[in-house]
Amino acid sequence: LYAQCASMYDWLCGPILQAGRREAMHQLALQPGNEILEIGIGTGLTAPLYPDDCRVTGIDVSEPMLREAARNIECRHNIQLFRMDAARLTFPDQSFDVVYAAYVISVVPDPLAVLREMRRVCRVGGHIVLLNHFLSDMPFLSKVERLLSPIATARLGFRTDLDARPLLERARLRPIAIRKVNTPKIWTLVNCRRDD
């Protein structure tokens, strides 16, 4: 799906989701010299938001998306791109100060494996930030999301029934801030700190 829509992705998912990406940058609380891993960098829509004094590694499993990202970041010397499966990262333990995933966790086959890998490569005291759609806390809306999920998964590769709290618990991630972003506010920004 992402290979097919790579050339149109910025037009389809850029402006409508960019407010959430900007909010996430505030949550990242980046410091000069930070090393950041962006999981699912896609076409590089977050790249212009990173400060020049941080080093960013962006990974994605889709080669066509990475080709678009390379075009979008060709003037940014502090960003490196790699083709990699987020559930099997090749980086050593505790390699990054911040690990960030925007609009990714509900489209990967194994969200728990991805979160565990994100935690593994994050340094103790570092931050793991997720920007994603999670199952609503409102009973009626969550019922609708559960009903729609098989269709959304089959047609769009996107789960609408991913429940954040049990998923984070199983990945041993403790949220320190959770807030709704974008319009409509059906997207959640979750900031976790790796304590051990």
C-alpha positions, -999 to 999 in steps of 0.1 A, spaced: 0 0 0 27 25 10 48 16 -21 17 24 -43 10 57 -26 45 70 -19 44 97 -46 11 110 -33 16 105 4 27 141 12 -5 153 -5 -28 128 11 -14 127 47 8 158 49 -12 189 59 -41 171 77 -17 154 101 11 179 103 -3 197 134 3 164 154 38 162 141 45 198 153 30 190 187 52 159 189 83 180 184 74 199 216 70 166 235 104 154 223 120 182 243 151 179 221 185 191 233 216 200 212 235 168 204 205 145 209 204 113 189 169 106 176 155 75 159 123 80 139 105 48 133 85 49 100 100 82 87 80 77 55 85 105 31 103 127 57 74 150 66 89 154 101 124 162 88 119 200 85 108 202 122 141 187 136 167 212 148 200 212 130 220 204 161 205 169 166 214 138 147 184 119 133 182 84 120 151 76 101 140 41 92 112 27 71 104 -7 56 91 8 23 118 16 -3 96 39 -24 88 59 8 125 62 16 132 74 -20 107 102 -15 123 110 19 157 112 4 145 138 -21 128 158 8 159 158 30 187 162 5 198 195 21 197 181 57 231 167 66 220 157 101 195 131 89 204 95 78 179 71 62 179 33 64 156 6 51 147 -15 82 119 -35 98 109 -17 130 102 -51 147 138 -61 141 160 -31 146 197 -36 139 209 -9 164 226 -18 196 208 -14 230 205 21 243 216 38 211 192 68 211 181 96 234 147 98 218 128 72 198 98 85 179 70 69 159 44 90 141 13 73 126 31 39 126 20 16 155 -15 9 140 -1 -1 106 27 -25 116 19 -63 118 32 -66 154 28 -34 174 41 -50 206 73 -62 190 79 -27 176 73 -10 210 97 -35 227 124 -27 201 118 10 206 123 6 243 154 -15 238 172 10 216 163 40 238 188 50 265 178 49 301 163 83 309 154 88 273 120 94 257 98 72 236 71 93 218 42 78 199 18 97 177 -10 74 167 -47 66 166 -57 44 196 -90 29 206 -113 55 221 -121 57 258 -157 65 249 -178 32 249 -199 40 218 -170 52 197 -147 23 208 -175 -1 197 -176 15 163 -138 14 160 -138 -23 168 -164 -29 142 -146 -9 115 -111 -23 123 -113 -55 101 -124 -34 71 -98 -6 77 -71 -33 81 -80 -51 50 -85 -20 28 -60 5 43 -37 -16 64 -47 5 94 -61 -8 127 -87 12 145 -90 -10 176 -55 -8 191 -59 -3 228 -30 19 241 -29 11 278 -26 -27 278 -2 -24 248 21 0 267 20 -21 298 31 -52 280 59 -32 264 70 -19 298 64 17 288 51 42 314 34 72 299 43 106 315 20 126 292 -10 117 270 -29 143 249 -52 144 219 -40 162 188 -50 171 153 -86 180 141 -106 160 147 -89 150 179 -89 112 172 -51 110 174 -31 106 206 4 118 215 20 96 241 53 105 258 70 78 278 103 79 296 126 48 298 133 45 335 153 13 336 
